[in-house]
Amino acid sequence: MRILQATTARGWSGGTEQCFLLAKYMNEFGYETDILTLKGCELDERAKKLDIKTVYFPNTKKFSLREAKELAEILENYDVVNTHISKAHWFVWVASFFTGKRPKIVYTRRVPYSLSKVSLLTKYNIHTDAVLAVSPEIFENLKDVPFIRRKLHYVPSGVELDRFSPGIESSIREEFGIPEDAIVITNVGNFSEVKGQHILLPAFKKLVESYKDESFYLLLAGRDTRSEKALSMIKEYELEGNVVLLGFRRDIPQVLEATDLFVFPSLNEGIAGSLLQAMAMRKIVVASYVGGIKSYLKHMENGIAVEPGSVDSLYQGLLKGLENLNNESMKENARKTAREFDIKKVTEKTLQLYKELLR
């Protein structure tokens, strides 16, 4: 069985990471798995470091008939093609009509948004053999949708537990001059409206003002966390001395190891991989009770749930988080929860589905 994991995403995101991890572990399990991506992007560079073969989309700006045929020649070399983003699925779907030997096409659905009628009648209906929902909420949203329900499966995104393991060495505090006795609160997510940093900053401001004798630092890691918009918002709340903008980082386990409290104020989520990574690191987490997070975050058992979009609810959640910084039971429950999303188990479940499709 030859497998191709595909995405057109240029930047790093949860979906891109899952594409990468599935290729990594499928190869480790003895299944030849390549990645279809864009030349020179972050995914391409990471794949090369692990000697994972990459092939490239002919074009992602203007998809012509010639380019569809070029992509079809690539697809013919594989038994299964798993797409991880809508644009990639569209290109693969179009190219599939020009293949002599068509592979089984699997689309992993990572967002809870509604589908257009055109998409339902075309790329989700014809030549798409399976649709994978990464969270129970996405599965529920799709289970009664025509053309999809008969090919719908639930396979969550996974966490690389070996990498996100408590007790690793970290020099993040030294790198940014953060005192050892300071309380570090961390958010990992691309800086955008849906990720909720505009809710986090005023809530964090209230926290700083409420505990004038404490030293607080907020670490923001992810794409565009060093953007003009991010800098402007931090200045607006007069938090220049308390917020550290990390930008895009490849050492997230080390960032989390330096963290006391993890916060995730997203307004909408598929599965929230970075939240699960923090839980794997046995961190106290404060997160919006939204989307796929609802399926695993249990308030005051393995973390603290707050109302999405509410500054006051998030502030109260941060206070509750501070009260529970030494709650070892909550930390261990968080790690146990993350184990349920072990990427090795997810890979095995995905491979089993591929085999069933080929049979």
N, C-alpha and C positions, 0 to 999 in steps of 0.2 A: 504494500500500500504506500503510494507516494502522495504526500500531503503538501498543500500550499496555503500558508496563512497570509491574508492580504489586507492592506490598509493604504489609503492615500494620505493619511495624516502626516504633516511635516513636523509638527511639534510633538512633544511627549505628553501623553494623557493616560488615563486609566485604560482606555481601549487599546492604545498603542502598546502599553505594557503587557496587557493580556495576550495580544498577538505575539509579542516577543517571547513571553513565558511559555505559551503553548508550543511554539516552535522549539524552544530550548529543551523542554521536558519530553516532548514527543521524540526528539532525537536521542535523548538520554535513554528512553525506553526502547530504542531500537527501530523507530519508525522514521524513515527518511522524510524530513519536513523542511521545506524552504520557505522563504518570506518574499512576497511580492510587495514592493514598496517604491519609494522615490529615491533616486540616486543622491547620496550625500546627506540625507536627513539623519536625525538622531537614531532612528531605528536601524537604518543601514549601517551606521558606525558601530552600534552595539552588537549587531548580528555578526559583523566581521570579527570582532574581538573574540567571539565564541566559535568562530569558524562555521557559522550557520550560513548556508548558501543564500544569496539574495538575487532575485531577478527584478526587473524594473518595468513599471508601467510605461508604455511608449509615450504617452502624453496625458496630462490631467487638466489642461486648459481648454483645448478644443479637440474633442474626441471624434476623429474622422473615420470614415470607412476603412481606409488603409491601416490606421492605428488599431481599429477593432480586429482586423485580420491578423495583425502582428501579435496582439495580445492572445488571440485564439490559438496561435501556434505555441505560445507558452503554456496555455491551459491544457492543451492536449497531452502534455507530459505528466499530468497528475491524475490521480484517482478521485481526490477530494480537494475542493477549494473552499476555504472558510474565510468569508469577508467580515471585517470588523467595523466598518463605517459605511454610511449610506452611499457616498460617492464611489467608493471602491466596489461596492456591490453593483451599482449601476453599470460601471465599466465592464466588470466581469460578466454581468448578465447579457449586455449587448454583444460582447465578444463570443459568448457561448453559442450564438446562432451560426457562427462561422467555423465551429470546431468539427473535425471529422469524428473525433472521439470525445464526447462531452463528459467532463468529470461531474461527480455529484457536487452540487453547490449548496453551501450552508451559509446562512447569514446570521450573525450574532447581533441581536438587538439590545442596545445598551441604554436607550433613552425612553422615557414613558410618554412621549408625545404621540398624538394621533397621526394616523397614516392618511395620505391623500388617496382618492379613488383611483387616480391614474396609477399610482404605485401598487395598489392592491390588485388591479387588473393585469399589471405587467410584471414588474420585477419580483413581486412576492408570490405571484401565481404561477407563471410559466417558467420552467427551467430552474426553479428554486426548490430544492429537495427537503430542506429543513430550515426552520427558524428557531434560534436559541434565545430564550429570554434569560437575562442575567440576574433577575430578581423576581420574587413572587408577584410583586405589584405589576411588573411588565407582563408577566405570564397571564395574570388575571385580566389585564387590559386587552390582551390579544386572543384569549381562548375562545371568544364567541365571534371573532371577526371572520367573515367569509374568506375562503381561499387560504387562510393561515391556520385555523384551528386544527386541521387534520395533520399538519406537519410541524406543530409547535411543541417545543421541549423546554424544560427548565434546567439550565446548567449555569451555576453562578460563576462569577469571576473568582479567581483564586489569589491567595497570599503566599508569597515565598517565605515560609516559616523559618527555613534555615538562615536566611539573610536577615529577617526581622526577628532577631532573637535577643532577649534581655541580657544586659551585662556586657555588651560589646564595648570596645574602647572608643572614646569620642574626645576630640579636641575642639569642639564647636565653641564652647565657652571661652577658651583661651583665644581662639581665632578672632572673636568679636569683642573681647575684653569684658565679658560678663562675669561678675563676681560669683563665687561658688555659693554664697548664701542668698543670692537673688532667686526669685521665683520666675521660672521661664514658662511661658505659655506659647504654644506653637500651633499654627494653622498651615496645612499643606494643601494648596489648591491654586489653580491658575486664577489670576486676579480678574474677576468678572462679576457682573451683577448677580448671576445665578449662584455663585459660590459664597455670596453673603458677606464679603469683607466690609461693605458699607453698613452692615448691622454690627459686625464685630468691633470696629474701631470705636464707635460711641459707647458700646458696652464696656470695652476695655478702659476707656477714658473714665467712666464712672467708678470702675474698680480702683484705678490709680488714685483717684481723688478720695475714695473711701478709706484707703489704707496708706496714709501719708508716711507712716513709719516703715513701710515695707518697700523693698526694691523689686519692681516688676519689669520684665522684658517680654515683648511680644515678637516672636519670630514669624515672618511671613515668607513661605517658600513656595515657588511655583512660577510658571511663565507669567511675565508682565508684572511681577511684584516689585520690580524696580522701574516701572513705567512712570511717566509724568502724572498720570491719573492717580497712581498710588501715592506718589510723593506729595501731590496736591492735597489729597485727603488727609494724610498724616499731619501736614502743616495746618490744615483747617482745624484739627482737633488738638493741636499743640502737643503732639506726641513724639516729636523728633528725637528726644532723648530716651524714649522707651520702646520704640519700634525698630527692629532690625530687618531690613529688606534683604533677603538672601538670594532672590532671583531663582532661576532654574538650577537645581542641585542634583547631582548624581549620588550624593551621600546621605540620602534621607534616613537610613537606619541610624547614622551617627547624629543627625539632627534630632531625631526622636529620643535617642539615648540621653541627650542633654536637656530634655524636656521634663518639666514637672507635671504640666497639665496640657492636654491636647484639646483643641476646640475646633468644631466643624459646623459653621453656621449656614450651610448650603440651603437654598430655597427649593431645590429640586434635585433628586439624585437617582441614578440607576441602582448602584450597589455601594458606592463610596469606598473605593479601594484604599485610599489613604487613611480613612478612619479604621478600617480593619487592620492596616499595618500598625497603627498606633496601639490598637488593642493587643496585637500580637507581641508588642514590646512591653506589655503589662503597664500601660499608662492609664491614668484616670482620664476619661474622655467626656467631653460635653458636646453634644451634637443635636442638630435639628431633628425632630421626629418626623421624617418625611421620606417619601419614596421607598426604595429598597431597604433603607436603614430600619424601617419599622419591623422588618422581618427578623432582626437579630439584636437590636438594642433594647435591653430591658432596664427600665428606669430603676436606679439605685441597686441593681444587681450586678450588671457588668459595665455600667456607665450612667451618665446623667442625660436625660432627654429634655429638650426645650422646644418651645413653640417656634416654628420657622418664621422669620421676618419680624420678630419682636425683640427690640433692644432690651426691654426690661426683663423679658423671660431669659434672654441670654445672660444678662448681668446676674440674675438670680442663680442661673445655672453655674456661672463662674464662681460665685460665692459658695455654692454647694460643693463645687469641685475642690476649692481650697480647704473646706472642712474635711474632705475625704482623701487628702493627699497621702495619708498613711493607712488607708483602708486596703489591707492586703487581700481580703476576700474579694473585693470588687476588682482588684488588679488581676487576681488569678482567674476569676470568672471571665474577664476580658480576654485573657490568653486562651482559655478553653473555647470561647466563642470563635476566635480566629482560627483555631485548629479545625473547625468544621469547614473552613474554606481553604484548606491546604491545597496548594496548586497541584500537587502530585495526585490528589484524589480527583480534582477537577479535570486534570489531563486524562486520567484513566476513564472517567465518565464520558468525556468528549470522544475519546478513541472508540469506546464501545458504541456510541451513536454512529460514528463513521462506518464501523464494521457492519452495523445493522443496515445502513443505507446501501452499502455495496452488495449485501446479500439479497 
